[in-house]
Amino acid sequence: MGDLLIITTTSAGNAGGTTAVSTSLAGEADDFYINWYLLQTSGANAGEWRTVTDFTQTTGTLTVGRAFTAQVAS
């Protein structure tokens, strides 16, 4: 049960990255998305879920606790 928020993100960093950026989220309350789940739906990481551990309001950056297998934009 829960809400589904569909966003387009770009991943930052190198292979095994832990961040995704969505400018459409910029402006939400700082740390609002902590404990939400981030699911990649395309590319090399399709189907991988990660728990959001930090959200930066000014940039729309979601940080996850465990790195994705590969670094791709999705």
mmJSON file of the N, C-alpha and C atoms, coordinates in Angstrom:
{"data_MODEL":{"atom_site":{
"group_PDB":["ATOM","ATOM","ATOM","ATOM","ATOM","ATOM","ATOM","ATOM","ATOM","ATOM","ATOM","ATOM","ATOM","ATOM","ATOM","ATOM","ATOM","ATOM","ATOM","ATOM","ATOM","ATOM","ATOM","ATOM","ATOM","ATOM","ATOM","ATOM","ATOM","ATOM","ATOM","ATOM","ATOM","ATOM","ATOM","ATOM","ATOM","ATOM","ATOM","ATOM","ATOM","ATOM","ATOM","ATOM","ATOM","ATOM","ATOM","ATOM","ATOM","ATOM","ATOM","ATOM","ATOM","ATOM","ATOM","ATOM","ATOM","ATOM","ATOM","ATOM","ATOM","ATOM","ATOM","ATOM","ATOM","ATOM","ATOM","ATOM","ATOM","ATOM","ATOM","ATOM","ATOM","ATOM","ATOM","ATOM","ATOM","ATOM","ATOM","ATOM","ATOM","ATOM","ATOM","ATOM","ATOM","ATOM","ATOM","ATOM","ATOM","ATOM","ATOM","ATOM","ATOM","ATOM","ATOM","ATOM","ATOM","ATOM","ATOM","ATOM","ATOM","ATOM","ATOM","ATOM","ATOM","ATOM","ATOM","ATOM","ATOM","ATOM","ATOM","ATOM","ATOM","ATOM","ATOM","ATOM","ATOM","ATOM","ATOM","ATOM","ATOM","ATOM","ATOM","ATOM","ATOM","ATOM","ATOM","ATOM","ATOM","ATOM","ATOM","ATOM","ATOM","ATOM","ATOM","ATOM","ATOM","ATOM","ATOM","ATOM","ATOM","ATOM","ATOM","ATOM","ATOM","ATOM","ATOM","ATOM","ATOM","ATOM","ATOM","ATOM","ATOM","ATOM","ATOM","ATOM","ATOM","ATOM","ATOM","ATOM","ATOM","ATOM","ATOM","ATOM","ATOM","ATOM","ATOM","ATOM","ATOM","ATOM","ATOM","ATOM","ATOM","ATOM","ATOM","ATOM","ATOM","ATOM","ATOM","ATOM","ATOM","ATOM","ATOM","ATOM","ATOM","ATOM","ATOM","ATOM","ATOM","ATOM","ATOM","ATOM","ATOM","ATOM","ATOM","ATOM","ATOM","ATOM","ATOM","ATOM","ATOM","ATOM","ATOM","ATOM","ATOM","ATOM","ATOM","ATOM","ATOM","ATOM","ATOM","ATOM","ATOM","ATOM","ATOM","ATOM","ATOM","ATOM","ATOM","ATOM","ATOM","ATOM"],
"id":[1,2,3,4,5,6,7,8,9,10,11,12,13,14,15,16,17,18,19,20,21,22,23,24,25,26,27,28,29,30,31,32,33,34,35,36,37,38,39,40,41,42,43,44,45,46,47,48,49,50,51,52,53,54,55,56,57,58,59,60,61,62,63,64,65,66,67,68,69,70,71,72,73,74,75,76,77,78,79,80,81,82,83,84,85,86,87,88,89,90,91,92,93,94,95,96,97,98,99,100,101,102,103,104,105,106,107,108,109,110,111,112,113,114,115,116,117,118,119,120,121,122,123,124,125,126,127,128,129,130,131,132,133,134,135,136,137,138,139,140,141,142,143,144,145,146,147,148,149,150,151,152,153,154,155,156,157,158,159,160,161,162,163,164,165,166,167,168,169,170,171,172,173,174,175,176,177,178,179,180,181,182,183,184,185,186,187,188,189,190,191,192,193,194,195,196,197,198,199,200,201,202,203,204,205,206,207,208,209,210,211,212,213,214,215,216,217,218,219,220,221,222],
"type_symbol":["N","C","C","N","C","C","N","C","C","N","C","C","N","C","C","N","C","C","N","C","C","N","C","C","N","C","C","N","C","C","N","C","C","N","C","C","N","C","C","N","C","C","N","C","C","N","C","C","N","C","C","N","C","C","N","C","C","N","C","C","N","C","C","N","C","C","N","C","C","N","C","C","N","C","C","N","C","C","N","C","C","N","C","C","N","C","C","N","C","C","N","C","C","N","C","C","N","C","C","N","C","C","N","C","C","N","C","C","N","C","C","N","C","C","N","C","C","N","C","C","N","C","C","N","C","C","N","C","C","N","C","C","N","C","C","N","C","C","N","C","C","N","C","C","N","C","C","N","C","C","N","C","C","N","C","C","N","C","C","N","C","C","N","C","C","N","C","C","N","C","C","N","C","C","N","C","C","N","C","C","N","C","C","N","C","C","N","C","C","N","C","C","N","C","C","N","C","C","N","C","C","N","C","C","N","C","C","N","C","C","N","C","C","N","C","C","N","C","C","N","C","C"],
"label_atom_id":["N","CA","C","N","CA","C","N","CA","C","N","CA","C","N","CA","C","N","CA","C","N","CA","C","N","CA","C","N","CA","C","N","CA","C","N","CA","C","N","CA","C","N","CA","C","N","CA","C","N","CA","C","N","CA","C","N","CA","C","N","CA","C","N","CA","C","N","CA","C","N","CA","C","N","CA","C","N","CA","C","N","CA","C","N","CA","C","N","CA","C","N","CA","C","N","CA","C","N","CA","C","N","CA","C","N","CA","C","N","CA","C","N","CA","C","N","CA","C","N","CA","C","N","CA","C","N","CA","C","N","CA","C","N","CA","C","N","CA","C","N","CA","C","N","CA","C","N","CA","C","N","CA","C","N","CA","C","N","CA","C","N","CA","C","N","CA","C","N","CA","C","N","CA","C","N","CA","C","N","CA","C","N","CA","C","N","CA","C","N","CA","C","N","CA","C","N","CA","C","N","CA","C","N","CA","C","N","CA","C","N","CA","C","N","CA","C","N","CA","C","N","CA","C","N","CA","C","N","CA","C","N","CA","C","N","CA","C","N","CA","C","N","CA","C","N","CA","C","N","CA","C","N","CA","C","N","CA","C"],
"label_alt_id":[null,null,null,null,null,null,null,null,null,null,null,null,null,null,null,null,null,null,null,null,null,null,null,null,null,null,null,null,null,null,null,null,null,null,null,null,null,null,null,null,null,null,null,null,null,null,null,null,null,null,null,null,null,null,null,null,null,null,null,null,null,null,null,null,null,null,null,null,null,null,null,null,null,null,null,null,null,null,null,null,null,null,null,null,null,null,null,null,null,null,null,null,null,null,null,null,null,null,null,null,null,null,null,null,null,null,null,null,null,null,null,null,null,null,null,null,null,null,null,null,null,null,null,null,null,null,null,null,null,null,null,null,null,null,null,null,null,null,null,null,null,null,null,null,null,null,null,null,null,null,null,null,null,null,null,null,null,null,null,null,null,null,null,null,null,null,null,null,null,null,null,null,null,null,null,null,null,null,null,null,null,null,null,null,null,null,null,null,null,null,null,null,null,null,null,null,null,null,null,null,null,null,null,null,null,null,null,null,null,null,null,null,null,null,null,null,null,null,null,null,null,null],
"label_comp_id":["MET","MET","MET","GLY","GLY","GLY","ASP","ASP","ASP","LEU","LEU","LEU","LEU","LEU","LEU","ILE","ILE","ILE","ILE","ILE","ILE","THR","THR","THR","THR","THR","THR","THR","THR","THR","SER","SER","SER","ALA","ALA","ALA","GLY","GLY","GLY","ASN","ASN","ASN","ALA","ALA","ALA","GLY","GLY","GLY","GLY","GLY","GLY","THR","THR","THR","THR","THR","THR","ALA","ALA","ALA","VAL","VAL","VAL","SER","SER","SER","THR","THR","THR","SER","SER","SER","LEU","LEU","LEU","ALA","ALA","ALA","GLY","GLY","GLY","GLU","GLU","GLU","ALA","ALA","ALA","ASP","ASP","ASP","ASP","ASP","ASP","PHE","PHE","PHE","TYR","TYR","TYR","ILE","ILE","ILE","ASN","ASN","ASN","TRP","TRP","TRP","TYR","TYR","TYR","LEU","LEU","LEU","LEU","LEU","LEU","GLN","GLN","GLN","THR","THR","THR","SER","SER","SER","GLY","GLY","GLY","ALA","ALA","ALA","ASN","ASN","ASN","ALA","ALA","ALA","GLY","GLY","GLY","GLU","GLU","GLU","TRP","TRP","TRP","ARG","ARG","ARG","THR","THR","THR","VAL","VAL","VAL","THR","THR","THR","ASP","ASP","ASP","PHE","PHE","PHE","THR","THR","THR","GLN","GLN","GLN","THR","THR","THR","THR","THR","THR","GLY","GLY","GLY","THR","THR","THR","LEU","LEU","LEU","THR","THR","THR","VAL","VAL","VAL","GLY","GLY","GLY","ARG","ARG","ARG","ALA","ALA","ALA","PHE","PHE","PHE","THR","THR","THR","ALA","ALA","ALA","GLN","GLN","GLN","VAL","VAL","VAL","ALA","ALA","ALA","SER","SER","SER"],
"label_asym_id":["A","A","A","A","A","A","A","A","A","A","A","A","A","A","A","A","A","A","A","A","A","A","A","A","A","A","A","A","A","A","A","A","A","A","A","A","A","A","A","A","A","A","A","A","A","A","A","A","A","A","A","A","A","A","A","A","A","A","A","A","A","A","A","A","A","A","A","A","A","A","A","A","A","A","A","A","A","A","A","A","A","A","A","A","A","A","A","A","A","A","A","A","A","A","A","A","A","A","A","A","A","A","A","A","A","A","A","A","A","A","A","A","A","A","A","A","A","A","A","A","A","A","A","A","A","A","A","A","A","A","A","A","A","A","A","A","A","A","A","A","A","A","A","A","A","A","A","A","A","A","A","A","A","A","A","A","A","A","A","A","A","A","A","A","A","A","A","A","A","A","A","A","A","A","A","A","A","A","A","A","A","A","A","A","A","A","A","A","A","A","A","A","A","A","A","A","A","A","A","A","A","A","A","A","A","A","A","A","A","A","A","A","A","A","A","A","A","A","A","A","A","A"],
"label_entity_id":["1","1","1","1","1","1","1","1","1","1","1","1","1","1","1","1","1","1","1","1","1","1","1","1","1","1","1","1","1","1","1","1","1","1","1","1","1","1","1","1","1","1","1","1","1","1","1","1","1","1","1","1","1","1","1","1","1","1","1","1","1","1","1","1","1","1","1","1","1","1","1","1","1","1","1","1","1","1","1","1","1","1","1","1","1","1","1","1","1","1","1","1","1","1","1","1","1","1","1","1","1","1","1","1","1","1","1","1","1","1","1","1","1","1","1","1","1","1","1","1","1","1","1","1","1","1","1","1","1","1","1","1","1","1","1","1","1","1","1","1","1","1","1","1","1","1","1","1","1","1","1","1","1","1","1","1","1","1","1","1","1","1","1","1","1","1","1","1","1","1","1","1","1","1","1","1","1","1","1","1","1","1","1","1","1","1","1","1","1","1","1","1","1","1","1","1","1","1","1","1","1","1","1","1","1","1","1","1","1","1","1","1","1","1","1","1","1","1","1","1","1","1"],
"label_seq_id":[1,1,1,2,2,2,3,3,3,4,4,4,5,5,5,6,6,6,7,7,7,8,8,8,9,9,9,10,10,10,11,11,11,12,12,12,13,13,13,14,14,14,15,15,15,16,16,16,17,17,17,18,18,18,19,19,19,20,20,20,21,21,21,22,22,22,23,23,23,24,24,24,25,25,25,26,26,26,27,27,27,28,28,28,29,29,29,30,30,30,31,31,31,32,32,32,33,33,33,34,34,34,35,35,35,36,36,36,37,37,37,38,38,38,39,39,39,40,40,40,41,41,41,42,42,42,43,43,43,44,44,44,45,45,45,46,46,46,47,47,47,48,48,48,49,49,49,50,50,50,51,51,51,52,52,52,53,53,53,54,54,54,55,55,55,56,56,56,57,57,57,58,58,58,59,59,59,60,60,60,61,61,61,62,62,62,63,63,63,64,64,64,65,65,65,66,66,66,67,67,67,68,68,68,69,69,69,70,70,70,71,71,71,72,72,72,73,73,73,74,74,74],
"pdbx_PDB_ins_code":[null,null,null,null,null,null,null,null,null,null,null,null,null,null,null,null,null,null,null,null,null,null,null,null,null,null,null,null,null,null,null,null,null,null,null,null,null,null,null,null,null,null,null,null,null,null,null,null,null,null,null,null,null,null,null,null,null,null,null,null,null,null,null,null,null,null,null,null,null,null,null,null,null,null,null,null,null,null,null,null,null,null,null,null,null,null,null,null,null,null,null,null,null,null,null,null,null,null,null,null,null,null,null,null,null,null,null,null,null,null,null,null,null,null,null,null,null,null,null,null,null,null,null,null,null,null,null,null,null,null,null,null,null,null,null,null,null,null,null,null,null,null,null,null,null,null,null,null,null,null,null,null,null,null,null,null,null,null,null,null,null,null,null,null,null,null,null,null,null,null,null,null,null,null,null,null,null,null,null,null,null,null,null,null,null,null,null,null,null,null,null,null,null,null,null,null,null,null,null,null,null,null,null,null,null,null,null,null,null,null,null,null,null,null,null,null,null,null,null,null,null,null],
"Cartn_x":[0.829,0.0,0.868,0.393,1.134,0.929,1.604,1.518,2.616,2.363,3.346,3.556,4.768,5.122,6.064,5.627,6.438,7.192,8.528,9.37,10.454,10.99,12.145,13.353,14.402,15.596,16.829,17.866,19.191,20.056,20.866,21.743,23.025,23.602,24.847,25.948,27.18,28.312,28.763,29.488,30.073,29.285,29.767,29.101,28.898,27.763,27.443,26.963,26.358,25.937,24.832,24.737,23.729,22.801,22.835,21.963,21.185,20.029,19.218,18.695,18.653,18.226,16.974,15.982,14.776,14.439,14.588,14.295,12.817,11.956,10.533,10.263,11.203,11.04,11.614,12.434,13.041,11.943,12.105,11.111,10.265,10.222,9.545,10.303,9.684,10.327,11.601,12.656,13.916,13.646,14.246,14.116,12.724,11.861,10.487,10.44,11.333,11.261,12.073,12.609,13.348,12.412,12.916,12.204,11.203,11.143,10.405,11.298,10.741,11.528,11.701,12.893,13.197,13.351,12.531,12.566,13.031,14.097,14.522,13.736,13.207,12.318,12.887,14.101,14.703,16.211,16.845,18.3,18.803,20.088,20.747,20.208,19.608,19.111,17.613,16.978,15.532,15.139,14.178,13.687,14.381,15.398,16.105,15.44,15.14,14.549,15.626,15.572,16.482,15.703,16.072,15.448,16.132,15.337,15.871,16.32,17.576,18.128,18.304,18.236,18.368,17.715,17.144,16.58,17.001,17.562,17.994,17.012,16.33,15.257,15.709,16.835,17.248,17.578,18.047,18.454,17.554,16.679,15.852,16.644,17.712,18.58,18.109,17.866,17.523,18.78,19.12,20.258,19.719,20.236,19.795,20.895,20.494,21.427,22.352,21.969,22.785,22.898,24.087,24.352,23.591,23.216,22.64,23.741,23.368,24.324,25.163,24.503,25.196,24.706,25.485,25.099,24.494,23.215,22.527,21.516,21.181,20.083,18.809,17.74,16.482,15.305],
"Cartn_y":[-1.178,0.0,1.235,2.271,3.517,4.277,5.394,6.252,5.922,6.187,6.027,7.388,7.867,9.152,8.865,9.119,8.831,10.089,9.996,11.129,10.673,11.613,11.343,11.894,11.066,11.493,11.348,12.005,11.762,11.306,10.321,9.82,10.617,10.797,11.541,10.618,10.905,10.134,9.046,8.1,7.009,5.723,4.64,3.343,3.033,2.465,2.186,3.405,4.356,5.622,5.492,6.482,6.483,7.689,8.454,9.624,9.647,10.281,10.562,11.972,12.732,14.128,14.311,14.954,15.304,16.756,17.593,19.015,19.236,18.298,18.452,18.318,17.736,17.617,18.809,19.607,20.765,21.654,22.063,22.895,22.153,20.81,20.036,20.244,19.965,20.169,19.326,19.945,19.237,17.958,16.855,15.535,14.916,15.492,14.987,13.53,13.121,11.786,10.719,11.045,10.04,8.879,7.662,6.395,6.065,6.866,6.462,5.474,4.801,3.88,4.441,4.262,4.682,3.416,3.298,2.151,2.629,2.046,2.368,1.49,2.109,1.385,1.2,1.699,1.51,1.403,0.992,0.89,-0.325,-0.313,-1.453,-1.766,-0.785,-0.993,-1.253,-1.495,-1.69,-2.768,-2.437,-3.369,-3.275,-2.45,-2.311,-1.244,-1.615,-0.721,-0.283,0.954,1.455,2.387,2.408,3.288,4.651,5.705,7.062,7.415,7.857,8.206,9.713,10.465,11.917,12.547,13.724,14.494,15.94,16.511,17.905,18.748,19.631,20.439,21.316,21.97,22.968,22.381,21.146,20.533,19.389,18.908,17.751,16.459,16.4,15.216,14.212,12.989,11.868,11.032,10.722,9.866,8.569,7.447,6.138,5.492,4.576,3.983,2.937,2.317,1.267,1.571,1.496,1.877,0.988,1.592,0.824,0.029,-1.049,-1.933,-1.21,-0.383,0.348,1.785,2.679,4.089,4.436,4.729,5.104,6.199,6.969,7.924,7.188,7.475,6.798,7.714],
"Cartn_z":[0.0,0.0,0.0,-0.586,-0.584,-1.869,-1.934,-3.103,-4.09,-5.344,-6.404,-7.041,-6.995,-7.583,-8.741,-9.955,-11.137,-11.527,-11.537,-11.89,-12.853,-13.592,-14.431,-13.709,-13.618,-12.894,-13.762,-13.329,-13.879,-12.723,-12.956,-11.904,-11.906,-10.749,-10.62,-10.145,-10.523,-10.017,-10.961,-10.423,-11.196,-11.004,-11.6,-11.463,-9.987,-9.687,-8.297,-7.561,-8.277,-7.684,-6.658,-5.805,-4.753,-4.814,-5.895,-5.983,-7.29,-7.232,-8.405,-8.228,-9.307,-9.244,-10.093,-9.513,-10.254,-9.971,-10.977,-10.782,-10.472,-10.833,-10.518,-9.018,-8.263,-6.813,-6.06,-6.732,-6.083,-5.519,-4.281,-3.638,-2.625,-2.699,-1.656,-0.352,0.761,2.063,2.17,2.727,2.928,3.718,3.278,3.913,3.784,2.98,2.834,2.386,1.503,0.915,1.656,2.825,3.6,3.924,3.744,3.955,2.849,1.797,0.604,-0.143,-1.132,-1.944,-3.342,-3.876,-5.235,-6.077,-7.108,-8.011,-9.372,-9.874,-11.236,-12.191,-13.237,-14.148,-15.541,-15.768,-17.084,-16.94,-18.012,-18.012,-17.255,-16.949,-16.322,-14.935,-14.266,-12.901,-12.829,-13.944,-13.95,-12.938,-12.104,-11.099,-9.748,-9.624,-8.35,-7.475,-6.226,-5.23,-4.258,-3.815,-2.787,-1.859,-0.586,0.391,0.361,0.3,0.296,1.719,1.839,3.149,3.325,2.232,2.325,1.108,1.306,0.204,0.369,-0.686,-0.668,-1.459,-0.758,-1.324,-2.481,-2.337,-3.32,-4.679,-4.708,-5.98,-6.423,-5.55,-5.887,-5.888,-5.082,-5.053,-4.015,-4.477,-3.604,-3.407,-2.166,-1.869,-1.3,-1.78,-1.296,-0.465,0.398,1.345,0.766,-0.337,-0.947,-2.432,-2.938,-4.343,-5.318,-6.438,-7.536,-8.211,-8.886,-9.532,-10.576,-11.385,-12.446,-12.425,-12.99,-13.005,-14.352,-14.362,-15.6,-15.313,-16.301,-16.183,-16.536,-15.835,-16.154,-15.882],
"occupancy":[1.0,1.0,1.0,1.0,1.0,1.0,1.0,1.0,1.0,1.0,1.0,1.0,1.0,1.0,1.0,1.0,1.0,1.0,1.0,1.0,1.0,1.0,1.0,1.0,1.0,1.0,1.0,1.0,1.0,1.0,1.0,1.0,1.0,1.0,1.0,1.0,1.0,1.0,1.0,1.0,1.0,1.0,1.0,1.0,1.0,1.0,1.0,1.0,1.0,1.0,1.0,1.0,1.0,1.0,1.0,1.0,1.0,1.0,1.0,1.0,1.0,1.0,1.0,1.0,1.0,1.0,1.0,1.0,1.0,1.0,1.0,1.0,1.0,1.0,1.0,1.0,1.0,1.0,1.0,1.0,1.0,1.0,1.0,1.0,1.0,1.0,1.0,1.0,1.0,1.0,1.0,1.0,1.0,1.0,1.0,1.0,1.0,1.0,1.0,1.0,1.0,1.0,1.0,1.0,1.0,1.0,1.0,1.0,1.0,1.0,1.0,1.0,1.0,1.0,1.0,1.0,1.0,1.0,1.0,1.0,1.0,1.0,1.0,1.0,1.0,1.0,1.0,1.0,1.0,1.0,1.0,1.0,1.0,1.0,1.0,1.0,1.0,1.0,1.0,1.0,1.0,1.0,1.0,1.0,1.0,1.0,1.0,1.0,1.0,1.0,1.0,1.0,1.0,1.0,1.0,1.0,1.0,1.0,1.0,1.0,1.0,1.0,1.0,1.0,1.0,1.0,1.0,1.0,1.0,1.0,1.0,1.0,1.0,1.0,1.0,1.0,1.0,1.0,1.0,1.0,1.0,1.0,1.0,1.0,1.0,1.0,1.0,1.0,1.0,1.0,1.0,1.0,1.0,1.0,1.0,1.0,1.0,1.0,1.0,1.0,1.0,1.0,1.0,1.0,1.0,1.0,1.0,1.0,1.0,1.0,1.0,1.0,1.0,1.0,1.0,1.0,1.0,1.0,1.0,1.0,1.0,1.0],
"B_iso_or_equiv":[0.0,0.0,0.0,0.0,0.0,0.0,0.0,0.0,0.0,0.0,0.0,0.0,0.0,0.0,0.0,0.0,0.0,0.0,0.0,0.0,0.0,0.0,0.0,0.0,0.0,0.0,0.0,0.0,0.0,0.0,0.0,0.0,0.0,0.0,0.0,0.0,0.0,0.0,0.0,0.0,0.0,0.0,0.0,0.0,0.0,0.0,0.0,0.0,0.0,0.0,0.0,0.0,0.0,0.0,0.0,0.0,0.0,0.0,0.0,0.0,0.0,0.0,0.0,0.0,0.0,0.0,0.0,0.0,0.0,0.0,0.0,0.0,0.0,0.0,0.0,0.0,0.0,0.0,0.0,0.0,0.0,0.0,0.0,0.0,0.0,0.0,0.0,0.0,0.0,0.0,0.0,0.0,0.0,0.0,0.0,0.0,0.0,0.0,0.0,0.0,0.0,0.0,0.0,0.0,0.0,0.0,0.0,0.0,0.0,0.0,0.0,0.0,0.0,0.0,0.0,0.0,0.0,0.0,0.0,0.0,0.0,0.0,0.0,0.0,0.0,0.0,0.0,0.0,0.0,0.0,0.0,0.0,0.0,0.0,0.0,0.0,0.0,0.0,0.0,0.0,0.0,0.0,0.0,0.0,0.0,0.0,0.0,0.0,0.0,0.0,0.0,0.0,0.0,0.0,0.0,0.0,0.0,0.0,0.0,0.0,0.0,0.0,0.0,0.0,0.0,0.0,0.0,0.0,0.0,0.0,0.0,0.0,0.0,0.0,0.0,0.0,0.0,0.0,0.0,0.0,0.0,0.0,0.0,0.0,0.0,0.0,0.0,0.0,0.0,0.0,0.0,0.0,0.0,0.0,0.0,0.0,0.0,0.0,0.0,0.0,0.0,0.0,0.0,0.0,0.0,0.0,0.0,0.0,0.0,0.0,0.0,0.0,0.0,0.0,0.0,0.0,0.0,0.0,0.0,0.0,0.0,0.0],
"pdbx_formal_charge":[null,null,null,null,null,null,null,null,null,null,null,null,null,null,null,null,null,null,null,null,null,null,null,null,null,null,null,null,null,null,null,null,null,null,null,null,null,null,null,null,null,null,null,null,null,null,null,null,null,null,null,null,null,null,null,null,null,null,null,null,null,null,null,null,null,null,null,null,null,null,null,null,null,null,null,null,null,null,null,null,null,null,null,null,null,null,null,null,null,null,null,null,null,null,null,null,null,null,null,null,null,null,null,null,null,null,null,null,null,null,null,null,null,null,null,null,null,null,null,null,null,null,null,null,null,null,null,null,null,null,null,null,null,null,null,null,null,null,null,null,null,null,null,null,null,null,null,null,null,null,null,null,null,null,null,null,null,null,null,null,null,null,null,null,null,null,null,null,null,null,null,null,null,null,null,null,null,null,null,null,null,null,null,null,null,null,null,null,null,null,null,null,null,null,null,null,null,null,null,null,null,null,null,null,null,null,null,null,null,null,null,null,null,null,null,null,null,null,null,null,null,null],
"auth_seq_id":[1,1,1,2,2,2,3,3,3,4,4,4,5,5,5,6,6,6,7,7,7,8,8,8,9,9,9,10,10,10,11,11,11,12,12,12,13,13,13,14,14,14,15,15,15,16,16,16,17,17,17,18,18,18,19,19,19,20,20,20,21,21,21,22,22,22,23,23,23,24,24,24,25,25,25,26,26,26,27,27,27,28,28,28,29,29,29,30,30,30,31,31,31,32,32,32,33,33,33,34,34,34,35,35,35,36,36,36,37,37,37,38,38,38,39,39,39,40,40,40,41,41,41,42,42,42,43,43,43,44,44,44,45,45,45,46,46,46,47,47,47,48,48,48,49,49,49,50,50,50,51,51,51,52,52,52,53,53,53,54,54,54,55,55,55,56,56,56,57,57,57,58,58,58,59,59,59,60,60,60,61,61,61,62,62,62,63,63,63,64,64,64,65,65,65,66,66,66,67,67,67,68,68,68,69,69,69,70,70,70,71,71,71,72,72,72,73,73,73,74,74,74],
"auth_comp_id":["MET","MET","MET","GLY","GLY","GLY","ASP","ASP","ASP","LEU","LEU","LEU","LEU","LEU","LEU","ILE","ILE","ILE","ILE","ILE","ILE","THR","THR","THR","THR","THR","THR","THR","THR","THR","SER","SER","SER","ALA","ALA","ALA","GLY","GLY","GLY","ASN","ASN","ASN","ALA","ALA","ALA","GLY","GLY","GLY","GLY","GLY","GLY","THR","THR","THR","THR","THR","THR","ALA","ALA","ALA","VAL","VAL","VAL","SER","SER","SER","THR","THR","THR","SER","SER","SER","LEU","LEU","LEU","ALA","ALA","ALA","GLY","GLY","GLY","GLU","GLU","GLU","ALA","ALA","ALA","ASP","ASP","ASP","ASP","ASP","ASP","PHE","PHE","PHE","TYR","TYR","TYR","ILE","ILE","ILE","ASN","ASN","ASN","TRP","TRP","TRP","TYR","TYR","TYR","LEU","LEU","LEU","LEU","LEU","LEU","GLN","GLN","GLN","THR","THR","THR","SER","SER","SER","GLY","GLY","GLY","ALA","ALA","ALA","ASN","ASN","ASN","ALA","ALA","ALA","GLY","GLY","GLY","GLU","GLU","GLU","TRP","TRP","TRP","ARG","ARG","ARG","THR","THR","THR","VAL","VAL","VAL","THR","THR","THR","ASP","ASP","ASP","PHE","PHE","PHE","THR","THR","THR","GLN","GLN","GLN","THR","THR","THR","THR","THR","THR","GLY","GLY","GLY","THR","THR","THR","LEU","LEU","LEU","THR","THR","THR","VAL","VAL","VAL","GLY","GLY","GLY","ARG","ARG","ARG","ALA","ALA","ALA","PHE","PHE","PHE","THR","THR","THR","ALA","ALA","ALA","GLN","GLN","GLN","VAL","VAL","VAL","ALA","ALA","ALA","SER","SER","SER"],
"auth_asym_id":["A","A","A","A","A","A","A","A","A","A","A","A","A","A","A","A","A","A","A","A","A","A","A","A","A","A","A","A","A","A","A","A","A","A","A","A","A","A","A","A","A","A","A","A","A","A","A","A","A","A","A","A","A","A","A","A","A","A","A","A","A","A","A","A","A","A","A","A","A","A","A","A","A","A","A","A","A","A","A","A","A","A","A","A","A","A","A","A","A","A","A","A","A","A","A","A","A","A","A","A","A","A","A","A","A","A","A","A","A","A","A","A","A","A","A","A","A","A","A","A","A","A","A","A","A","A","A","A","A","A","A","A","A","A","A","A","A","A","A","A","A","A","A","A","A","A","A","A","A","A","A","A","A","A","A","A","A","A","A","A","A","A","A","A","A","A","A","A","A","A","A","A","A","A","A","A","A","A","A","A","A","A","A","A","A","A","A","A","A","A","A","A","A","A","A","A","A","A","A","A","A","A","A","A","A","A","A","A","A","A","A","A","A","A","A","A","A","A","A","A","A","A"],
"auth_atom_id":["N","CA","C","N","CA","C","N","CA","C","N","CA","C","N","CA","C","N","CA","C","N","CA","C","N","CA","C","N","CA","C","N","CA","C","N","CA","C","N","CA","C","N","CA","C","N","CA","C","N","CA","C","N","CA","C","N","CA","C","N","CA","C","N","CA","C","N","CA","C","N","CA","C","N","CA","C","N","CA","C","N","CA","C","N","CA","C","N","CA","C","N","CA","C","N","CA","C","N","CA","C","N","CA","C","N","CA","C","N","CA","C","N","CA","C","N","CA","C","N","CA","C","N","CA","C","N","CA","C","N","CA","C","N","CA","C","N","CA","C","N","CA","C","N","CA","C","N","CA","C","N","CA","C","N","CA","C","N","CA","C","N","CA","C","N","CA","C","N","CA","C","N","CA","C","N","CA","C","N","CA","C","N","CA","C","N","CA","C","N","CA","C","N","CA","C","N","CA","C","N","CA","C","N","CA","C","N","CA","C","N","CA","C","N","CA","C","N","CA","C","N","CA","C","N","CA","C","N","CA","C","N","CA","C","N","CA","C","N","CA","C","N","CA","C","N","CA","C","N","CA","C","N","CA","C","N","CA","C"],
"pdbx_PDB_model_num":[1,1,1,1,1,1,1,1,1,1,1,1,1,1,1,1,1,1,1,1,1,1,1,1,1,1,1,1,1,1,1,1,1,1,1,1,1,1,1,1,1,1,1,1,1,1,1,1,1,1,1,1,1,1,1,1,1,1,1,1,1,1,1,1,1,1,1,1,1,1,1,1,1,1,1,1,1,1,1,1,1,1,1,1,1,1,1,1,1,1,1,1,1,1,1,1,1,1,1,1,1,1,1,1,1,1,1,1,1,1,1,1,1,1,1,1,1,1,1,1,1,1,1,1,1,1,1,1,1,1,1,1,1,1,1,1,1,1,1,1,1,1,1,1,1,1,1,1,1,1,1,1,1,1,1,1,1,1,1,1,1,1,1,1,1,1,1,1,1,1,1,1,1,1,1,1,1,1,1,1,1,1,1,1,1,1,1,1,1,1,1,1,1,1,1,1,1,1,1,1,1,1,1,1,1,1,1,1,1,1,1,1,1,1,1,1,1,1,1,1,1,1]
}}}
